[in-house]
Amino acid sequence: MNIPAFERFVKNPWPGRLISLDPGGTTGYAIWDNSKLVEAGQLSTSTVKSSVPMLDGWISNLFEGTRFNQSEVLAVMEEYRVYGWKTDDHAQSTMHTSRLIGCFETLFVQKGIGYTMQGAGQAKPFCTDAKLKNWDFWQTGERHARDAIRHGAYFLCMGKPYDPEAIKL
């Protein structure tokens, strides 16, 4: 299969630093500078209590050694929803992922970083494994990092331009 280069798909470039996140017990992240993937990995976020101070420092470090300031940084993260057909699966759940997303939202607001949300099922059908491999975005053994890359790539290729008024707390 002949897959065009990633740059040919980009319709919504971000002219700064984009952070794409796949929050959960292990949070995948990808960092894009001027719409080019520069780093990806995973963070252990198994408890909210231990994650908040770690994430606070991690987000602050995203600016060190770069020319980007907070106004040039945008975060895109997976949105978490409880769907009607999944309510039984969520019974008695502590809703860790949704609480962690709330922590990210709070830290982004405190640091003056814009953010937007994407549905969990939006990125994967477009950003297939074959495309990630072809674009040299594949992260061996890091499923959550790959999902974060998918969210960033989908935002850059198919997402709507960022509207700072779209997220209201």
ABEGO torsion letter per residue (X at the ends): XBBBBAAAABABBBABBBBBBBBEABBBBBBBBGGBBABBBBBBBABAAAAAAAAAAAAAAAABGBABBAAABBBBBBBBBBBAAAAAAABGBAGAAAAAAAAAAAAAAAAGBBBBBBBAAAAAAABBAAAAAAAGABBBGBAAAAAAAAAAAAAAAABBBBBAAABBX
